[in-house]
Amino acid sequence: MGRTKVVVIGAGPAGLTVANLLHRAGIDCLVLERETREFIEQRARAGFIEEWAVRELERHGLADGLLRRAPTQGSFEFRVDGVRHQFDYAELTGHRHFVYPQQELVKDLLTGYPGPIQFSVEDIRLHDLATSPSVTYAGQRVDCDFVAGCDGARGICQSYVPATITRHDYGIGWLALLAEAPPSARSVVFGIHPLGFAGHMARTPSVTRYYLQCSPGDTADDWPDDRVWTQLRTRLAVPGEPIIDGPLIEKRVLPMHNYVLDRMSAGRLHLAGEAAHLVAPIAAKGMNLAIHDALLLTRGIAAWYDGDPSTLDGYSAACLGRVWQYQEFSLWLSDLFHGSRDPFTHQLIQARLRRLLNSRKAAESFAEIYIGQHADF
């Protein structure tokens, strides 16, 4: 049996940000992760980090590798009917995205965390969360003051919070692809096409992320490489911008759905990241919300040890305001990306784009939430 102040369950962006911030605040913690270190260091997921999140990580000394290696992007383009429509949100907001694959941030946070962490941990159980929390696993028990549940949508922590879960299913899938190929455009590309959405996002100078809208019941086997590249060229086609192909090193179908718990805390357990809410990758908000939760949670825990419980008491409400803002934006963007089903809806999308591209006020409103400009810190 041992004791620590906080047990952090999950070593993704949320859990590792919590652990590093707690360590810097002088608060002891133990990190437990069910996967191997090799697995989480190679798990390719999100790649766009909003500037407010980068600046917060920088302020806490957690962004050295990111600032050294991550390129930035301040614009994207819509492609519709073979026409490019550039949207410069950096000019509108003064803020940019940092392009940094999630696994690279995870590696940085692991390297920077000097505290105890255990991988391949099985059979985790939580006890006495209302009064004197403890965590048991593999025949061991650790007493603590708090548990930070950062173990994602498939973890165990969510089941300990008696919350109402609201869900939304978009009724589509996205075929997520990683290609060993240089980017085919200078920025993110959103292709709006009657055959379905297509997305292009640079990850590194030699690796590109692509997405293709597909049926939710599809599997990777339904999408042989030739079909993938044919559809990408068709849905992203504009004159003079060929799609550069290469070996596909990842191919998986993502169901497009969201959920949100109406509370993120139960006693001394506090959830962060996808343990509490999932937003489909339509607007690239997931990792940013995980970092936002982690910053608020560690601020609340630190305040509790300083004798102020009110910040931690308000943790759920502080997080969920931003979560719902991003959920609404994701749904709005989905209607734009996926609505081109027939000539009528295709013309509606064209009307939306004209308003967005021709009205500075409309563009500024869109850009502000696209970049997540106003973080509440």
N, C-alpha and C positions, 0 to 999 in steps of 0.2 A: 504494500500500500504506500502511496506517495501523496504529495499535495503540491498544487500549483494554484496560482490565482485564476487563470483562465485556461480552459481546454478549447482549442480551436480544432474543429472537425472539418477537414477538407483543405487540400493544398492547391487550390486553383487561385485565380487572381484575387477573389474576395478573401479567402482564408490567409493567404500569404501576405496580403496587404495589412490585414488585421494583426497578424503575428509580428510583422516588422514594426508597425506603429506602436504596438504595445511594448515591444522590447525597447524602443527608443524613449518611451515614457517611463521606463523602469518598472514595468509590470510583467512579472514572470508569466510565461505561458508554455503550453505543450501543444504541438500540432500532431494530429493523427490523420493519416491518409490511407484509404483502402487500396489505392493503386500503387504500382512501383514508381520509384523516382524516374526511371527511364521512360515509363509510359507518359507521365504528365509533362515531361520535358519535350516530348515529341508530338503531343496531341495538338493538332492544328485546328483552331477554332477561329475566334474573332481576330481582327487585325487593325481596326480603326479606333484610335483613342482620341477623344475630344481634348481640346487644348486646356480647358479648365482642369481636367483630370491629370494631365501631364504636369501642369504647374503645381498642383497640390502634391503630387508625388515628388516633384523637384524640391518643394519646400521642406519635405521631410527626409530628403537625402536618398530617395528611392528611384531617381530617374537618370542616373549617370549614363548607363548603357543606352537607354532609350534616346536621350538627347544626343548622344554621340553617333548613333547608327541609324536612327529612324528618319526617313525622308518625310516631308510634309506635303500636304495637298490642300489647296484652297479653292478648287473648282471641280465640277463634274460636267458631264454632258448627257442630255437626253438624245436618243436617236429614235426618230419616228418617221416612217415612210421614206427612208433613205436620206433624211436630213438631220444634220447635227445642230443641236441647240445648246450652247455653252452657258453654264450658270456659275458665276464667280462669287461664291459666298464669302471668301476672304475680303474682297473689296467692300462687301456690304456690312460685314461684322468686325473686321480686323482680326479674325481668328481662323485657325486652320486645323485640320486633322493631322495627327501623326500616324504614319503607317508602320505598325510594329506588330508582328504576329504574336498571338497570345502566348505561344510556347516560349518566345524569347523573353517576354516580360516575366513569365513564370521562372525561367532560368535565372534571371537577374534577381528576383525576389528570394529565390532559394539560396543563391550565393551570398546575398546580403544578410540573411537571417542566421544569427549565431546560436540561437536557442535550440532546445531539443525538438526533434521531429522524427516520427516513426512512419515508415511506409509499409504497405502490404498488411495493414491492420484489419483483422476480421472480427466479426461478432461484437460490434460496438453497441453498448447499451447505456442509456442515461437514467439517472435515479434522483429522486427527491429534489426536483427542479424548483419547487416552490420555497424550499427552506434551506437545505444544505446539500447542494448538488454534488454528484459524483459521477464518474464515467468508468465503466468496466469494459475490458476487452482482453481476450486471450488470457484469462485467468488473473488479470491484474485489475487494480482499482486505483483511481486517482480522485481525491477530493479536490474541490475547487470552489471559487466564489461564483464564477460564470462559465457558461458554455456558449461558444460562438458557433452556430450551425451554418457552415459554409460548404456543405457537401453536395450541393447541386440538386437537380430535379430527381435524381434516382437515389439520393442519400436517405439516411434514416432520420435526420433531425426534423424534417417537415412533419413527420407523423406524430411528434410530441407536442405540436402546437395545435390546440383545438380551434382551428380557424375555419371560416367559410372560404371556399375556393371558387372564384368566378373564372370561367373559361371562355375562350373564343376560338373556333376552328375556321380557318380561311377556306377550307375545302379544296386546297391545292397542295402540291408538293414542290420543293425546289431540289433539283439535282445539283449537289454541291461538288465542284470539281477543282482539283489542283493540277495544273499543267506545268511540266518542266519546259517552260517557254517564256521568252521575254514578253513584257506587256505589249499589247497591240495598240495602245493609245497612251497619251500622256497623263490621263486622269481616269477617274472612275467613269464607267459608261453604264447608263441604264437604257436598255433597248426595249421599247414598247412596240409590240407586234401582234397581229391577229393570231399568230401561232402560239403566242405566250411570251412572257417576260424573259429577257436574258440580261445578265450582269457581267461586267468585266471589272476586276479590281486587282491592281498590282500588289504583290506581296514583297517580292525582292526583284532585283534586276533580272533574275533568271527563273522566277516562279510567279505564275499568275493564277489568281482565283477567278473562276467562272461560276455562274449560276444559270440554270435553265429551268423555267417553270415546267412542271410535269404533272401527271395525275398522282394523287396522293397514294394510290396503291401500287405505283411503279416500284421496281427494284433496279439496282445498278445493272443487272443482267438485261433489262429491257433497253438499255442504252449502250450498245457497242460503240467503240470509239468513232467509227465512220459516221454513225448517226449523230453523235455529239457534235463533231466538227461541222457537219452539214447544217445542223440547226443553229449553231453559233454564228456561222457565216451568214445565214439567212436572216436571223433576228437582229444581228448587229451590223448589217450591211450598210455602208456609206461609200461613195466613190473615193478612191485613193487611200482607204484605210483597211488594208487586208488584215485578216485575223491570222496571227502566227500560231501554228499548231506545234505540238510536241507531245512527248509521252505523258499520259494521264496517271498521276501518282496517287490520286484519291478520287473516288467516285462513290457517293452515297446520297440517298434520298432523304431529305429533311421534311418531316410533316410540318406544315405551317400552322402553328397554333400558339396561343398565349394563355397564361393563367396568372392570377394574382391572389395571394392570401390576404384576407382583410385585416390580419394582425400578424406581426413578425416576431412577437415575443410571447413567452409563456413562463412566468416566474423568472428564474435566472438564465433561461435559454433565450438567445436572440439570434434570429436567422439573418443571413446576408446573401445577396446574389440569387442564383436560380433556385436555392432552397425555398425562397419566398415568392419569387415571381419569374416568369419566363416571358420574354418578348421575342417573337420571331425575328430572324436576322434581316428583315426587310429594310430597317433603318439603321442597322449597325449600332444598336444601343446596349446590347447585353453586357459587354465587358465594362462599359462606362457606368451602368447602373451598379454593377458589382463593386467597382471602386468607390462610387458614391456611398453605398451602404457601409463599406468598410471604414471610410473616413468618419461617418456619423457615429458608427458603433464604437469605435475606439475613443472618439471624443466623449461619448456618453460614459463609457467605462472609466476613463481617466477622471472625469468629473465626479463620478460616484466615489472613487477613492479619495477625492479631495473634499468629500462631505456634501456634495450636491447631487442628489438622486434625480432631480427634475429633468435633466437633459436625457438621461437614459429612459425615464418614464415616457418621454415624448418621441422616442426613437422611431416607432412604427409610423406615426403620423408624419414625421419629418421625411422619412424615406418614401412613403406611399404617394405623397404629392407629386414628386418627380416621376415615380413609376407610372402613374396614370397619365401624366403629360406625355410621356414617351409612348405609352400604349396607344393613346389617341392619334399621335403622329404616325405611328406604324400603320394603323388602320387607314388613315387618310392616304398615305403613300401607297399602300396596297391597292386601294381603289384606282389610283393613277397607273400603277404598274400592270395590274392584272385585269383591267376593265375592258380591254379592247377585244370584245367577244363578237361584235357584229358592227355593221356600218354606223348604227345609231350611237352605241357606246364609244366607238372609236372617235366620232365627232365630238362627243362630250369631253373626251380626254384632250382633244385638240383645243377645245375652248378653255379648259383648265390651264393648259400650257400657255396659251396666249395671255391669259390673265397673269400667270406667274412670271412670264418672261417680259411682259410689256408694262407692268405696274411696279414701280419701285417699292411702294408700300407693301404690296403683296409679296414681292421678292424678299424684302427685309423681314417680314413676319415669318416666312418659310425658313430663311437662312438662320434666324435666331434659334429656332428649335432644332434645325438640322445639325448645327454645330454645338447645341447645348450650351449656349453662351453664358447664361446666368445660373451658376451653381450657388447653392445657398450655404456658403461658408463665410 
